[in-house]
Amino acid sequence: MIKNAMYFGKRDLYNLIKRVGGEWNDTKDRPIFCCIESLEHKGLYWAIPVGNYNHRDASAKRRINNFINLPPENIASCYYHIGQTTIKSIFFISDVIPVIDKYIERGYINNYTASIHIVKNKTLISELENKLKRILAYENSNPNFFRQHITDVKNELLKELI
């Protein structure tokens, strides 16, 4: 299930990630656009940062497309996803971070409709879920492979849920 686009208390999340030894360089004041509910742990969500694809320069677009076009058996092919929301968006799947409601500050209000933005495109949701599953499976077999230390952050958040 996709949760509404949300703003997170990034300072609190950043401090948690840093405390467990990870790095996270998403310091921009933008929503984490896509939160996919964990199938394993009630109350835990997988937050995927999103940005405007058209704000990237030609070099960044080439780099992103090179990752996306890698053979599917290469885990790096799942690092990014380009999809249409209200704009052409890039989903930074390899920067996924587990979150719980405690870290959610507010919903993201869509500038065009003045309502909370919700991803409804079933194809986009399916593609994001598939890439996320691959990233998380890779992380499960290689704990803390990704710079944000997904495994350690998840374990800390699960303690908070109890």
PERAGI-V391829 format. One record per backbone hydrogen bond with DSSP energy under -0.5 kcal/mol. CO is the residue of the C=O (numbers start at 0). NH is the residue of the N-H. E is the energy in kcal/mol with one decimal. If there is no record, write none. Layout:
<<CO	NH	E> <CO	NH	E>>
//
This chain:
<<0	2	-0.5> <0	36	-2.6> <2	34	-0.9> <4	107	-2.4> <5	31	-2.6> <6	104	-2.6> <6	105	-1.1> <7	9	-2.1> <8	12	-2.4> <9	13	-3.5> <10	14	-2.5> <11	15	-2.1> <12	16	-2.8> <13	17	-2.7> <14	18	-2.4> <15	19	-1.6> <16	21	-2.8> <17	20	-1.5> <24	26	-1.2> <27	29	-1.8> <30	32	-1.0> <30	49	-0.7> <31	5	-2.1> <32	34	-0.5> <33	35	-0.6> <33	47	-2.9> <34	2	-3.9> <34	36	-0.5> <35	45	-3.0> <40	43	-1.8> <43	37	-2.8> <44	46	-0.7> <44	98	-2.6> <45	35	-2.6> <45	47	-0.5> <46	48	-0.6> <46	96	-2.0> <47	33	-1.3> <48	91	-2.8> <50	52	-0.6> <50	89	-2.8> <51	54	-1.3> <52	55	-1.7> <56	60	-2.4> <57	61	-2.3> <58	62	-2.3> <59	63	-2.6> <60	64	-2.6> <61	65	-2.4> <62	66	-1.9> <63	67	-2.5> <64	68	-2.1> <66	69	-1.7> <70	73	-2.3> <72	74	-0.6> <73	76	-2.3> <74	77	-2.1> <75	78	-1.4> <78	92	-0.6> <78	93	-2.1> <80	82	-0.5> <80	90	-3.5> <82	84	-0.6> <82	88	-3.4> <86	84	-3.0> <86	88	-0.6> <87	52	-2.0> <87	53	-0.7> <88	82	-2.3> <89	50	-2.3> <89	91	-0.6> <90	80	-1.4> <90	92	-1.5> <91	48	-0.5> <91	94	-1.5> <92	95	-1.7> <96	46	-2.9> <98	44	-2.7> <99	102	-2.1> <100	103	-1.9> <102	8	-2.9> <102	104	-0.6> <105	6	-3.0> <106	108	-0.6> <107	109	-0.5> <107	116	-2.1> <109	113	-2.3> <114	109	-3.1> <116	4	-1.9> <117	119	-0.6> <119	121	-0.7> <120	124	-2.6> <121	125	-2.4> <122	126	-2.4> <123	127	-2.7> <124	128	-2.8> <125	129	-2.4> <126	130	-2.2> <127	131	-2.8> <128	132	-2.6> <129	133	-1.7> <130	134	-2.4> <131	135	-2.9> <132	136	-2.5> <133	137	-2.3> <134	138	-2.5> <135	139	-2.4> <136	140	-1.6> <137	141	-1.3> <141	144	-1.5> <145	148	-2.4> <146	22	-3.4> <148	152	-2.5> <149	153	-2.7> <150	154	-2.4> <151	155	-2.1> <152	156	-2.5> <153	157	-2.5> <154	158	-1.4> <155	159	-1.3> <156	160	-1.4> <157	161	-0.8> <158	161	-0.6>>
//
